[in-house]
Amino acid sequence: MGHYCAKSLVYHYNRLPPFSQQKFLIGKRAAIIGIGNVMVDVARYLIKEREVEEVIAVARRGPGEAKFTTEELESVAGNLDLAALDAEFSRVSPIISSVGQDGEKIKQKFLEARPAANEPASKARFRFEFLSSPARVLGDWLNGVSGLEVEDNILVEAGDQLKARGTGKTRKIELDTVIFAIGDAVDVNFCLSVCGNSYMSAAEPSFPVDGVSFEACNPETKQAIEGIFLVGWARRPSTGLVGNARRDGEMAAKSILQYLPMKQPVPDSESLLSRFVARLKETQVRVVDQAHLAKLEEAERATAASMKVEDFKFLSNEEMFAAMELEK
């Protein structure tokens, strides 16, 4: 209770079934682990929709390693606690200056979002805790989350990169909600080989696009698996924004279009498709086709018009099935 993955929460407030129907118990003081665009998006939701009192972005590394864009930060910069920001930069300034970083210059990047910031959506204060690695979520099964134990870090040079190193010193941040926004992993249930948090791509693809491999790899033979292509977040989960995933999908489509001409057309494809649909229905699976999707879109437009809103989406699979007139 009070401990969530950012992906599930994002799916919830974007009204994606079945997450749209799940309950997320959000308290008054929430920590978001991460310092990218997803963190900012979740912070915006907490500040605007859930009316929390305080949102704390907890970052393992320093402010110089922040990954969010200025445009994204504008959505919550109106709620930024400037006094807390000054105090936090003063706290970490000796650490970041030891690796050649200019704290005042970095802080200006945080303040660039202020002139074009949205008006404060609530009285919530938004602040940062830099160089702080989550060590333990505190609380119990009855009362839920009561705090977050973090370890203070320093920055060390590792080649051309800066990495966080723990000092062994820990402290507690009192709060009642913890949301992790520090990456994602692919679904291992597809029986494809995984390396780290991604499916393995063939090192020597047969159909590369701009030097990128979209073909799944067999780790035993080190060869591409014929007909299996990895696209978007299936290839690199939660990397960048939706626009990046879309571009990845377009590139993968070019890779697939190179592959398809090498295959012979399936004989009697219409009959094969009919038998496949029939088999799905035998197993009690409801089959959704283009005609059903058109009916769903029509029902959603009609509902939006009756509610006098710009857009409307059904919140559950059952509601969508009913709109498409698909019975069990």
Backbone bond lengths (Angstrom), bond angles and torsions (degrees), N, CA, C in turn:
res aa  C-N    CA-C-N  psi(-1)  N-CA   C-N-CA  omega(-1)  CA-C   N-CA-C  phi
1 M - - - 1.468 - - 1.524 109.73 -
2 G 1.341 117.03 118.46 1.449 121.09 -179.49 1.506 114.26 89.14
3 H 1.362 117.50 11.25 1.465 122.07 -176.34 1.526 107.61 -131.65
4 Y 1.358 118.16 110.06 1.449 120.46 -169.65 1.532 112.36 -136.98
5 C 1.334 113.87 161.63 1.460 122.56 170.76 1.532 107.97 -92.84
6 A 1.329 116.60 136.40 1.466 120.37 -176.55 1.523 111.72 -59.23
7 K 1.324 117.41 -36.98 1.468 119.74 -177.47 1.518 111.01 -59.26
8 S 1.333 116.96 -44.46 1.468 119.98 -179.37 1.519 111.12 -64.28
9 L 1.343 116.59 -39.76 1.456 119.97 -179.84 1.526 111.21 -68.69
10 V 1.332 117.41 -40.05 1.467 121.26 177.39 1.528 110.05 -61.97
11 Y 1.334 116.80 -43.58 1.464 120.02 176.55 1.527 110.69 -60.61
12 H 1.335 116.20 -36.39 1.460 120.86 -179.18 1.523 111.01 -64.13
13 Y 1.332 117.80 -53.05 1.466 117.71 -175.60 1.519 113.17 -79.33
14 N 1.339 116.65 -11.12 1.464 119.39 170.06 1.526 111.62 -90.54
15 R 1.357 115.60 6.39 1.463 124.07 171.85 1.528 112.59 62.02
16 L 1.317 115.85 44.74 1.451 121.37 176.88 1.522 109.41 -96.83
17 P 1.340 117.36 115.67 1.467 119.13 177.22 1.534 109.91 -63.81
18 P 1.344 118.87 147.98 1.471 127.29 -2.63 1.528 113.31 -87.29
19 F 1.353 117.28 0.38 1.469 120.34 -178.12 1.524 111.27 -62.20
20 S 1.335 116.83 -29.30 1.462 121.03 -178.43 1.519 111.94 -61.15
21 Q 1.326 117.26 -24.50 1.462 121.12 -177.58 1.527 112.91 -97.73
22 Q 1.315 117.11 -6.43 1.458 119.87 179.91 1.528 110.58 -79.56
23 K 1.322 116.27 152.06 1.456 121.46 178.47 1.527 110.39 -97.55
24 F 1.308 116.39 132.66 1.459 122.65 176.73 1.528 107.29 -118.69
25 L 1.310 115.73 112.20 1.460 121.18 -178.14 1.519 109.26 -83.89
26 I 1.315 115.60 106.22 1.460 122.10 -178.03 1.522 108.98 -107.58
27 G 1.330 116.62 127.03 1.459 120.81 -179.31 1.522 112.26 -88.15
28 K 1.301 116.15 -156.84 1.466 121.66 -176.92 1.529 113.26 -91.65
29 R 1.354 116.47 -25.23 1.471 120.12 -179.89 1.529 107.63 -124.92
30 A 1.325 116.37 115.11 1.461 121.18 -173.92 1.524 110.84 -121.75
31 A 1.330 115.48 138.01 1.459 121.50 173.36 1.515 108.65 -108.16
32 I 1.332 116.48 136.30 1.460 122.27 173.89 1.520 106.81 -114.22
33 I 1.329 116.80 119.69 1.451 121.16 -179.37 1.518 108.46 -85.31
34 G 1.312 116.87 114.86 1.457 121.04 -178.23 1.511 110.75 137.54
35 I 1.321 116.26 163.61 1.461 119.54 -176.99 1.534 110.52 -144.25
36 G 1.347 114.32 38.33 1.454 119.82 178.37 1.515 111.60 -115.13
37 N 1.325 116.40 -168.05 1.460 121.30 -178.26 1.519 112.77 -64.92
38 V 1.348 117.07 -32.16 1.462 119.25 178.06 1.521 110.26 -64.39
39 M 1.334 116.63 -41.22 1.468 120.32 177.04 1.522 110.19 -57.31
40 V 1.329 117.32 -45.90 1.461 120.70 -178.39 1.522 110.77 -64.84
41 D 1.327 116.84 -39.37 1.463 120.20 -179.83 1.523 110.85 -64.21
42 V 1.338 116.70 -42.41 1.463 120.28 177.87 1.527 110.06 -66.22
43 A 1.344 116.82 -40.00 1.463 120.28 178.21 1.527 110.93 -60.39
44 R 1.320 116.39 -41.04 1.468 120.06 178.75 1.525 110.73 -60.33
45 Y 1.330 115.85 -43.43 1.461 119.77 179.26 1.530 110.81 -63.17
46 L 1.319 117.33 -45.37 1.466 120.55 -178.73 1.523 111.14 -62.96
47 I 1.327 115.89 -41.57 1.462 120.87 -176.84 1.532 111.33 -71.80
48 K 1.330 116.19 -43.10 1.460 119.94 -173.68 1.517 113.29 -85.47
49 E 1.345 116.14 -42.67 1.461 119.90 -171.52 1.523 113.67 -98.49
50 R 1.318 118.41 -33.61 1.460 120.15 -173.56 1.528 113.28 -102.19
51 E 1.327 116.78 -5.78 1.467 122.02 173.51 1.533 112.53 52.67
52 V 1.318 115.39 48.09 1.463 119.60 175.45 1.528 109.14 -74.10
53 E 1.308 115.83 165.12 1.467 120.13 179.21 1.523 111.60 -89.44
54 E 1.335 116.04 -31.24 1.462 119.32 -177.32 1.528 110.17 -150.97
55 V 1.336 115.24 137.01 1.455 122.62 173.68 1.525 107.63 -121.33
56 I 1.330 116.10 127.34 1.458 121.67 -177.60 1.520 108.99 -118.40
57 A 1.327 117.56 118.81 1.457 121.79 174.86 1.524 107.92 -88.15
58 V 1.318 116.76 116.37 1.456 122.01 -177.53 1.522 108.60 -102.50
59 A 1.337 116.95 120.69 1.463 122.12 -174.67 1.519 110.83 -119.18
60 R 1.330 116.14 130.86 1.465 121.10 179.10 1.520 111.14 -66.93
61 R 1.329 116.28 -34.29 1.464 119.82 179.98 1.531 109.76 -106.35
62 G 1.315 115.36 -168.96 1.457 119.99 -173.03 1.510 113.85 -88.84
63 P 1.327 118.07 177.47 1.474 121.46 -178.93 1.520 112.81 -64.85
64 G 1.326 116.58 -25.31 1.458 119.72 179.24 1.514 113.32 -69.07
65 E 1.334 116.67 -15.72 1.460 121.29 -179.17 1.522 112.41 -102.07
66 A 1.329 117.11 12.95 1.474 120.61 178.83 1.523 110.24 -60.57
67 K 1.331 116.62 138.34 1.462 121.50 -175.27 1.526 113.91 -105.94
68 F 1.335 117.94 -7.38 1.466 118.39 -178.62 1.520 110.21 -76.26
69 T 1.338 115.35 158.78 1.455 120.89 178.31 1.528 109.75 -93.20
70 T 1.323 115.19 158.05 1.460 120.12 177.40 1.521 110.94 -60.73
71 E 1.332 116.43 -39.73 1.464 120.89 -179.34 1.526 110.43 -61.81
72 E 1.334 117.06 -40.53 1.459 120.49 179.84 1.522 110.28 -67.75
73 L 1.332 117.14 -41.52 1.463 121.12 -177.69 1.520 112.20 -64.82
74 E 1.340 117.08 -24.85 1.472 120.29 -179.55 1.523 112.10 -57.44
75 S 1.328 117.44 -27.00 1.463 120.50 -176.87 1.525 112.49 -69.63
76 V 1.343 117.44 -20.48 1.470 120.50 -178.70 1.520 113.03 -126.74
77 A 1.334 116.88 -2.83 1.467 120.09 -176.00 1.523 112.49 -62.39
78 G 1.336 117.80 -25.10 1.456 120.67 177.53 1.510 112.58 -65.15
79 N 1.338 116.84 -22.42 1.461 121.93 178.89 1.524 112.80 -99.76
80 L 1.321 116.37 4.73 1.458 120.93 -178.77 1.530 110.86 -66.77
81 D 1.330 116.35 127.25 1.460 122.31 178.54 1.527 107.75 -81.29
82 L 1.332 116.78 100.39 1.459 121.20 -173.48 1.521 112.32 -67.00
83 A 1.334 117.34 -37.13 1.463 120.14 178.07 1.524 110.45 -63.93
84 A 1.345 116.14 -41.85 1.466 120.20 178.26 1.519 110.87 -66.67
85 L 1.342 117.00 -35.67 1.464 120.40 178.39 1.530 110.43 -64.67
86 D 1.342 117.46 -44.57 1.463 121.21 176.92 1.526 111.07 -59.59
87 A 1.328 116.24 -44.23 1.462 120.57 -178.51 1.525 111.03 -64.77
88 E 1.330 116.89 -39.10 1.465 120.21 -178.87 1.518 111.04 -69.70
89 F 1.319 117.54 -39.82 1.464 119.71 176.61 1.526 110.97 -65.67
90 S 1.323 117.20 -36.23 1.467 119.93 176.21 1.524 110.75 -64.07
91 R 1.329 116.80 -37.60 1.469 120.87 -179.49 1.522 112.10 -66.18
92 V 1.345 116.87 -43.08 1.468 119.87 -174.31 1.525 112.90 -94.46
93 S 1.337 117.62 -5.75 1.461 120.73 -176.38 1.523 113.83 -55.39
94 P 1.351 120.24 -45.69 1.477 119.32 178.58 1.521 112.61 -60.48
95 I 1.324 117.35 -32.45 1.469 120.98 -177.52 1.519 110.79 -73.95
96 I 1.332 117.10 -46.52 1.463 118.99 -177.02 1.528 111.56 -74.78
97 S 1.328 117.23 -29.80 1.466 119.32 177.72 1.523 111.08 -70.01
98 S 1.333 117.19 -25.22 1.467 120.74 179.45 1.526 111.98 -67.41
99 V 1.337 117.35 -17.67 1.465 120.88 177.04 1.530 110.49 -110.91
100 G 1.325 115.96 18.74 1.456 120.53 173.16 1.512 116.07 85.77
101 Q 1.309 118.17 14.66 1.462 120.44 179.45 1.518 110.98 -93.38
102 D 1.319 116.64 143.45 1.459 123.85 179.84 1.536 108.53 -96.41
103 G 1.331 116.82 104.95 1.457 121.44 -176.23 1.510 113.23 -59.50
104 E 1.315 118.26 -42.90 1.460 121.28 -178.43 1.523 111.62 -65.81
105 K 1.322 115.96 -38.28 1.458 119.96 179.04 1.529 110.58 -67.52
106 I 1.330 116.78 -40.81 1.467 120.99 179.10 1.522 110.30 -66.33
107 K 1.341 116.42 -39.21 1.457 120.01 -179.06 1.521 111.27 -62.19
108 Q 1.314 117.82 -32.39 1.451 120.93 179.64 1.529 111.47 -63.09
109 K 1.352 116.43 -30.85 1.459 119.61 177.56 1.527 110.83 -65.00
110 F 1.356 116.25 -33.12 1.455 120.34 176.66 1.529 110.36 -70.98
111 L 1.325 116.14 -34.15 1.462 120.64 -176.43 1.522 112.93 -83.14
112 E 1.342 117.70 -13.46 1.463 120.77 179.98 1.522 112.08 -61.22
113 A 1.330 116.07 -24.65 1.458 119.76 -178.62 1.524 112.21 -79.42
114 R 1.319 118.47 -12.95 1.467 120.82 -174.56 1.533 113.85 -66.26
115 P 1.359 120.00 -46.07 1.470 118.83 -175.89 1.534 113.65 -58.60
116 A 1.332 117.57 -37.01 1.462 120.79 -178.39 1.527 111.95 -101.76
117 A 1.326 116.78 14.10 1.471 120.37 -175.33 1.519 111.57 -67.34
118 N 1.333 114.74 149.27 1.459 120.20 172.66 1.523 109.39 -66.02
119 E 1.317 115.64 154.80 1.462 119.00 174.99 1.533 109.03 -61.65
120 P 1.337 117.56 145.32 1.474 119.12 178.75 1.516 111.14 -51.61
121 A 1.342 115.35 127.00 1.458 120.05 -176.91 1.517 112.41 -80.80
122 S 1.322 116.06 -15.10 1.464 121.75 179.76 1.523 107.31 -164.45
123 K 1.317 116.25 -172.34 1.464 120.93 177.67 1.529 112.71 -88.39
124 A 1.310 116.94 5.92 1.464 120.98 -178.47 1.525 110.87 -62.90
125 R 1.326 115.59 142.02 1.466 120.32 175.11 1.524 108.43 -102.42
126 F 1.326 114.84 139.74 1.463 122.40 -177.58 1.527 108.05 -117.43
127 R 1.322 115.90 125.45 1.461 118.89 -178.32 1.531 110.78 -144.43
128 F 1.350 115.67 173.97 1.455 122.05 -175.45 1.528 111.28 -121.34
129 E 1.334 114.66 150.80 1.462 123.26 168.19 1.525 106.00 -127.35
130 F 1.361 116.19 102.03 1.453 120.50 -177.92 1.531 110.97 -87.54
131 L 1.330 115.43 163.47 1.467 122.65 175.08 1.528 110.92 50.62
132 S 1.313 114.84 47.51 1.469 121.29 -176.41 1.531 109.04 -135.84
133 S 1.334 116.43 111.60 1.462 121.02 179.47 1.526 110.58 -94.84
134 P 1.333 118.73 127.72 1.463 119.99 176.37 1.532 109.97 -60.41
135 A 1.316 116.27 127.42 1.461 121.24 178.77 1.519 111.49 -108.10
136 R 1.341 115.78 -34.41 1.469 118.54 -176.70 1.522 109.59 -164.70
137 V 1.329 115.87 133.98 1.460 121.16 171.28 1.514 107.32 -85.14
138 L 1.321 117.08 125.35 1.455 122.34 -175.82 1.521 110.84 -96.97
139 G 1.326 116.32 149.13 1.454 121.04 178.55 1.513 110.79 144.77
140 D 1.332 116.81 -168.33 1.455 121.25 177.74 1.525 109.17 -145.99
141 W 1.336 115.16 170.30 1.457 120.51 -173.41 1.522 112.78 -67.20
142 L 1.334 117.64 -24.65 1.461 120.60 -176.68 1.529 111.83 -84.92
143 N 1.329 116.51 -45.89 1.469 120.90 -174.01 1.523 113.72 -99.40
144 G 1.320 117.02 -9.44 1.454 119.65 179.73 1.518 112.88 82.43
145 V 1.320 115.25 -157.91 1.465 121.86 -175.68 1.527 110.75 -71.66
146 S 1.346 115.63 136.47 1.463 120.31 176.53 1.523 112.58 -120.66
147 G 1.321 116.88 -11.82 1.449 118.56 -179.67 1.514 111.83 176.82
148 L 1.322 114.87 177.38 1.458 122.04 178.40 1.520 108.36 -131.90
149 E 1.321 116.18 124.00 1.463 121.21 175.42 1.525 108.04 -89.97
150 V 1.330 116.73 126.02 1.460 120.86 -178.76 1.518 109.71 -123.05
151 E 1.321 115.10 152.16 1.458 121.49 175.02 1.517 109.13 -104.10
152 D 1.319 116.91 130.46 1.462 121.43 177.79 1.527 109.83 -70.59
153 N 1.318 115.53 138.76 1.464 121.24 -178.58 1.516 112.14 -116.52
154 I 1.318 114.95 164.41 1.456 122.84 166.44 1.521 107.08 -121.11
155 L 1.319 117.28 167.20 1.449 121.84 176.14 1.522 109.56 -102.91
156 V 1.329 115.90 135.51 1.467 120.59 177.63 1.521 108.15 -129.05
157 E 1.316 115.34 150.69 1.456 121.06 178.95 1.517 109.73 -84.98
158 A 1.327 115.87 130.65 1.459 121.84 176.90 1.522 107.23 -130.90
159 G 1.320 115.98 90.63 1.457 120.24 -173.17 1.510 110.01 69.23
160 D 1.327 116.08 -123.85 1.469 120.37 177.98 1.521 112.06 -98.15
161 Q 1.333 117.00 14.63 1.455 121.26 -179.72 1.521 111.00 -120.61
162 L 1.345 114.61 158.26 1.459 121.17 173.26 1.514 108.37 -107.67
163 K 1.318 116.41 131.02 1.457 120.88 179.40 1.510 110.54 -124.01
164 A 1.333 114.66 152.06 1.465 120.49 179.00 1.526 109.06 -85.78
165 R 1.330 115.54 137.64 1.459 120.87 176.16 1.519 108.69 -128.14
166 G 1.332 115.95 130.10 1.455 120.51 -178.45 1.518 112.89 -68.77
167 T 1.319 114.90 147.43 1.468 120.84 179.12 1.525 112.32 -98.79
168 G 1.328 116.60 -10.76 1.460 120.34 -175.86 1.521 112.92 88.09
169 K 1.330 117.06 -10.82 1.464 121.42 179.28 1.525 108.95 -89.20
170 T 1.328 115.59 126.19 1.464 119.83 -179.44 1.523 111.05 -117.59
171 R 1.302 115.23 159.57 1.460 121.92 177.17 1.518 108.65 -151.14
172 K 1.306 116.79 166.65 1.455 122.14 -176.29 1.521 110.63 -113.27
173 I 1.324 114.79 134.88 1.459 121.70 172.23 1.522 106.57 -107.86
174 E 1.295 117.65 119.11 1.463 120.79 -178.69 1.528 110.12 -78.72
175 L 1.326 115.51 126.24 1.454 121.90 -179.82 1.525 108.80 -164.56
176 D 1.318 116.89 177.39 1.464 119.68 -178.90 1.520 113.76 -130.34
177 T 1.341 117.10 4.62 1.462 120.92 178.08 1.528 108.86 -145.37
178 V 1.332 116.49 134.70 1.461 121.99 176.76 1.518 108.58 -128.72
179 I 1.334 116.07 127.20 1.463 121.58 -179.34 1.530 108.26 -125.81
180 F 1.312 116.86 122.74 1.458 121.42 -178.77 1.525 110.38 -91.83
181 A 1.343 115.71 120.44 1.465 122.09 179.26 1.527 108.31 -126.51
182 I 1.315 115.71 55.08 1.472 120.86 -174.65 1.517 111.77 -124.17
183 G 1.327 116.90 42.41 1.446 119.38 174.81 1.513 112.63 108.69
184 D 1.313 114.97 178.09 1.452 121.37 -173.51 1.514 108.06 -149.50
185 A 1.304 116.75 172.83 1.459 122.19 178.12 1.518 109.43 -135.52
186 V 1.314 115.65 154.97 1.463 120.60 179.13 1.525 110.17 -75.02
187 D 1.329 115.83 164.33 1.464 122.50 179.74 1.531 109.16 -80.72
188 V 1.330 116.77 116.74 1.468 120.57 -177.38 1.523 112.14 -75.21
189 N 1.326 118.58 -8.69 1.459 121.53 -176.45 1.525 113.79 -73.76
190 F 1.344 118.13 -4.52 1.456 120.10 178.86 1.527 112.52 -85.52
191 C 1.338 116.37 0.03 1.468 121.83 175.40 1.528 112.47 62.92
192 L 1.325 116.94 30.69 1.451 121.78 171.81 1.521 108.25 -105.00
193 S 1.321 116.54 147.84 1.458 120.43 -177.53 1.519 110.66 -66.93
194 V 1.328 115.05 137.87 1.461 122.34 -176.73 1.521 109.62 -115.33
195 C 1.303 115.76 136.35 1.465 122.12 174.16 1.520 107.14 -123.69
196 G 1.342 116.52 112.77 1.456 120.12 -174.28 1.512 108.69 70.82
197 N 1.321 117.02 -117.86 1.473 120.38 178.40 1.520 111.70 -114.20
198 S 1.338 117.27 16.24 1.460 121.46 -176.82 1.526 110.64 -127.65
199 Y 1.330 116.57 156.61 1.448 120.45 169.53 1.522 109.01 -69.25
200 M 1.312 116.08 150.88 1.462 120.76 -178.97 1.515 110.64 -77.90
201 S 1.343 116.01 126.77 1.460 121.77 175.19 1.521 109.19 -96.84
202 A 1.334 115.91 146.57 1.462 120.82 179.53 1.527 110.00 -64.32
203 A 1.330 115.30 131.75 1.468 119.78 -179.89 1.520 111.63 -69.59
204 E 1.342 116.22 -29.24 1.458 121.50 179.76 1.535 108.81 -124.38
205 P 1.316 117.61 76.33 1.471 120.85 -176.34 1.522 111.79 -69.47
206 S 1.307 114.57 152.95 1.467 120.05 176.11 1.524 111.89 -83.32
207 F 1.343 115.76 -23.06 1.463 119.63 -175.17 1.536 110.67 -131.89
208 P 1.328 117.19 62.27 1.471 118.94 -179.51 1.528 111.44 -73.54
209 V 1.328 115.18 156.64 1.463 121.38 174.30 1.521 107.31 -129.74
210 D 1.316 115.74 119.53 1.473 121.60 -177.36 1.536 110.86 53.18
211 G 1.322 115.82 36.65 1.453 120.62 177.49 1.511 115.39 79.06
212 V 1.341 117.48 5.05 1.459 121.58 -177.22 1.535 109.60 -101.92
213 S 1.338 115.73 136.77 1.459 121.30 177.87 1.523 110.19 -93.71
214 F 1.332 115.51 127.59 1.463 121.52 177.34 1.530 111.74 -112.69
215 E 1.333 116.70 7.02 1.460 121.07 -175.31 1.518 110.76 -98.74
216 A 1.341 115.53 134.02 1.459 120.34 177.65 1.527 109.77 -66.49
217 C 1.335 115.47 152.99 1.463 120.98 -173.75 1.532 111.01 -115.18
218 N 1.325 115.13 140.04 1.459 121.96 170.06 1.528 107.09 -89.94
219 P 1.344 118.78 112.27 1.467 119.96 -174.37 1.521 113.72 -66.06
220 E 1.351 117.56 -20.98 1.461 120.13 -179.47 1.524 111.58 -77.26
221 T 1.329 116.20 -43.25 1.465 120.01 -179.11 1.519 112.88 -94.21
222 K 1.357 116.01 -13.81 1.467 122.36 -176.03 1.531 111.59 63.94
223 Q 1.329 116.69 18.70 1.452 121.46 -179.45 1.517 110.75 -110.10
224 A 1.330 115.64 162.00 1.460 121.15 177.60 1.520 110.04 -68.31
225 I 1.341 116.40 144.54 1.454 122.21 174.50 1.522 107.72 -86.45
226 E 1.315 116.47 118.80 1.459 119.60 -174.59 1.526 111.99 -61.19
227 G 1.320 115.02 130.54 1.462 121.23 173.37 1.517 115.01 82.99
228 I 1.336 118.79 0.77 1.463 121.34 179.23 1.530 108.45 -111.04
229 F 1.325 115.97 115.18 1.465 121.89 -178.03 1.524 109.69 -117.73
230 L 1.310 116.48 143.33 1.468 123.62 -178.83 1.518 109.10 -106.89
231 V 1.324 116.24 127.00 1.467 120.48 -171.92 1.524 110.80 -129.42
232 G 1.329 116.69 140.57 1.463 122.34 172.75 1.510 113.03 57.14
233 W 1.333 116.18 -128.41 1.454 120.65 -177.24 1.521 112.54 -73.96
234 A 1.345 118.42 -10.11 1.459 119.89 171.54 1.524 110.00 -72.91
235 R 1.320 115.92 -25.45 1.467 120.68 177.98 1.521 111.26 -89.80
236 R 1.322 116.28 -43.27 1.463 121.80 177.53 1.522 107.40 -139.72
237 P 1.322 118.02 92.30 1.473 120.79 -172.16 1.518 113.39 -61.64
238 S 1.337 113.92 136.23 1.467 122.01 173.69 1.515 113.40 55.02
239 T 1.332 116.86 34.97 1.458 120.56 177.88 1.514 109.40 -94.43
240 G 1.329 116.80 114.06 1.445 120.66 176.61 1.512 113.80 72.78
241 L 1.318 115.44 -159.58 1.448 122.38 -175.83 1.525 111.21 -95.41
242 V 1.332 115.91 174.36 1.456 120.93 -179.08 1.527 110.66 -58.92
243 G 1.328 116.65 -35.85 1.467 120.28 179.04 1.517 112.08 -59.82
244 N 1.331 117.14 -36.55 1.462 120.68 177.75 1.525 110.66 -66.51
245 A 1.344 116.42 -40.17 1.459 120.18 178.37 1.525 110.35 -65.06
246 R 1.322 116.29 -36.62 1.466 119.59 178.77 1.529 110.54 -64.86
247 R 1.325 116.18 -44.39 1.474 119.41 178.29 1.527 109.85 -62.01
248 D 1.323 116.83 -39.84 1.451 120.90 177.96 1.521 110.25 -61.03
249 G 1.333 116.63 -40.53 1.454 120.82 178.36 1.516 112.22 -64.17
250 E 1.335 116.69 -38.64 1.466 120.38 178.96 1.526 110.71 -65.92
251 M 1.344 115.59 -39.86 1.464 119.03 178.12 1.531 110.68 -67.30
252 A 1.333 116.64 -40.39 1.462 120.44 178.99 1.525 110.46 -63.52
253 A 1.326 117.15 -36.43 1.468 120.47 178.30 1.528 109.92 -61.36
254 K 1.317 117.50 -38.12 1.468 120.78 177.29 1.530 110.58 -64.72
255 S 1.333 115.55 -37.23 1.460 119.77 177.24 1.526 110.83 -64.55
256 I 1.335 116.34 -44.33 1.465 121.14 -179.84 1.525 110.73 -65.58
257 L 1.336 117.13 -37.01 1.466 120.61 179.82 1.527 111.63 -67.69
258 Q 1.319 117.13 -23.46 1.469 119.77 172.65 1.529 110.82 -72.49
259 Y 1.328 115.40 -33.24 1.470 121.08 -176.04 1.530 112.88 -78.98
260 L 1.318 117.63 -41.23 1.468 121.43 -171.56 1.533 114.20 -58.75
261 P 1.327 120.35 -40.85 1.477 118.70 -179.40 1.523 113.76 -61.30
262 M 1.327 117.81 -16.43 1.447 120.87 179.56 1.528 112.07 -81.40
263 K 1.333 117.12 -10.27 1.465 121.18 -177.42 1.527 110.60 -100.59
264 Q 1.323 115.42 144.18 1.457 120.27 176.09 1.534 109.66 -77.85
265 P 1.326 118.63 143.68 1.482 120.40 177.41 1.528 110.88 -58.77
266 V 1.312 115.72 143.88 1.463 120.40 177.90 1.523 108.87 -71.16
267 P 1.335 117.95 125.81 1.481 119.06 179.81 1.516 111.11 -68.86
268 D 1.329 114.53 139.73 1.466 121.17 177.13 1.540 110.88 52.71
269 S 1.311 116.03 51.76 1.463 121.27 -175.19 1.525 112.48 -63.87
270 E 1.348 117.31 -33.58 1.458 119.73 -179.56 1.528 110.94 -64.65
271 S 1.334 116.44 -42.02 1.456 120.61 178.61 1.526 110.88 -66.04
272 L 1.333 115.39 -39.90 1.465 119.76 179.19 1.525 110.53 -62.89
273 L 1.336 117.03 -42.76 1.457 121.29 179.55 1.529 110.60 -64.70
274 S 1.324 116.83 -40.63 1.470 120.19 179.48 1.523 111.04 -62.66
275 R 1.332 116.50 -42.44 1.466 119.93 179.32 1.520 111.07 -66.14
276 F 1.337 115.49 -36.11 1.467 120.14 179.14 1.528 110.67 -65.22
277 V 1.338 116.81 -45.30 1.463 121.04 178.82 1.523 110.35 -63.31
278 A 1.319 116.14 -42.05 1.467 120.05 179.43 1.527 110.61 -61.19
279 R 1.314 116.25 -40.36 1.462 119.83 179.74 1.520 110.93 -66.37
280 L 1.317 117.90 -38.47 1.465 121.06 177.14 1.522 110.51 -61.76
281 K 1.322 116.34 -43.13 1.459 119.75 -179.84 1.527 111.19 -66.36
282 E 1.345 117.44 -33.61 1.457 120.63 176.68 1.523 111.30 -62.59
283 T 1.309 115.98 -32.23 1.474 120.35 -179.95 1.525 112.06 -91.28
284 Q 1.338 116.56 15.51 1.470 123.19 175.24 1.530 113.16 69.07
285 V 1.323 116.52 24.99 1.462 120.36 175.91 1.525 108.70 -94.45
286 R 1.321 116.18 131.03 1.458 120.07 177.89 1.530 109.46 -83.82
287 V 1.304 115.58 126.17 1.461 121.26 -175.38 1.520 109.53 -96.80
288 V 1.328 116.36 122.80 1.467 122.67 -179.67 1.522 108.60 -104.39
289 D 1.331 116.32 123.80 1.466 120.28 177.44 1.529 110.00 -116.49
290 Q 1.321 116.63 -174.16 1.461 121.11 -176.70 1.525 112.01 -61.38
291 A 1.337 116.78 -37.34 1.466 120.11 179.85 1.524 110.76 -64.32
292 H 1.325 117.13 -39.25 1.458 120.79 177.76 1.531 111.06 -65.30
293 L 1.327 116.49 -41.93 1.467 120.17 179.67 1.526 111.11 -63.34
294 A 1.317 116.11 -39.08 1.472 119.58 177.40 1.528 110.47 -63.13
295 K 1.334 117.00 -39.92 1.459 121.21 178.48 1.535 110.49 -65.52
296 L 1.353 116.89 -38.31 1.461 121.00 178.09 1.527 111.10 -64.21
297 E 1.320 116.52 -45.40 1.461 120.51 179.64 1.526 110.93 -62.29
298 E 1.327 116.14 -39.44 1.471 120.27 178.38 1.529 110.49 -63.28
299 A 1.339 116.94 -41.89 1.466 121.02 -179.95 1.528 110.76 -66.20
300 E 1.315 117.12 -38.45 1.471 120.25 179.50 1.524 111.23 -69.25
301 R 1.334 117.03 -38.37 1.471 119.75 176.62 1.521 110.77 -64.79
302 A 1.317 116.57 -41.14 1.461 120.63 179.71 1.522 110.90 -64.70
303 T 1.325 116.73 -40.78 1.465 120.75 178.96 1.519 110.36 -65.90
304 A 1.327 116.55 -41.63 1.468 120.41 178.59 1.524 110.55 -61.16
305 A 1.334 116.84 -41.71 1.462 121.01 179.81 1.526 110.96 -64.59
306 S 1.339 116.50 -41.64 1.467 119.56 -179.10 1.525 111.69 -68.42
307 M 1.325 116.93 -29.44 1.466 121.27 179.40 1.533 111.52 -88.98
308 K 1.351 115.37 -6.67 1.467 122.12 -178.26 1.518 111.60 58.04
309 V 1.345 115.16 45.32 1.458 121.33 175.42 1.522 108.12 -121.96
310 E 1.330 116.12 161.62 1.464 120.50 -176.12 1.525 111.79 -70.78
311 D 1.316 116.19 -36.86 1.461 119.35 -174.95 1.523 109.65 -145.73
312 F 1.314 115.82 152.73 1.464 120.78 177.54 1.518 109.21 -148.65
313 K 1.348 116.28 137.85 1.456 122.42 175.44 1.522 108.84 -132.51
314 F 1.324 116.29 136.79 1.454 120.08 175.41 1.523 109.46 -67.26
315 L 1.331 115.89 145.30 1.461 120.86 -172.25 1.520 114.07 -92.51
316 S 1.315 118.21 -12.26 1.463 119.28 -176.47 1.522 110.44 -134.98
317 N 1.333 115.50 156.38 1.460 120.54 176.67 1.523 110.80 -61.36
318 E 1.330 116.34 -39.23 1.463 119.52 -178.12 1.523 111.60 -62.89
319 E 1.346 116.99 -39.59 1.463 120.21 177.64 1.528 110.64 -63.88
320 M 1.316 116.00 -40.01 1.465 119.55 179.75 1.519 111.09 -68.14
321 F 1.343 116.73 -41.89 1.465 119.87 177.16 1.525 110.61 -60.51
322 A 1.331 116.92 -40.50 1.464 120.79 179.91 1.523 110.76 -64.34
323 A 1.344 116.16 -41.32 1.463 119.98 179.05 1.525 111.74 -65.05
324 M 1.324 116.53 -32.00 1.459 121.25 178.56 1.526 112.51 -86.70
325 E 1.383 115.38 -0.91 1.448 121.72 -178.74 1.525 111.89 58.57
326 L 1.344 114.25 42.01 1.457 121.36 177.57 1.524 108.46 -106.85
327 E 1.299 117.02 106.21 1.457 120.90 179.01 1.517 109.76 -86.74
328 K 1.319 115.93 162.18 1.449 120.47 178.74 1.526 109.34 -66.22
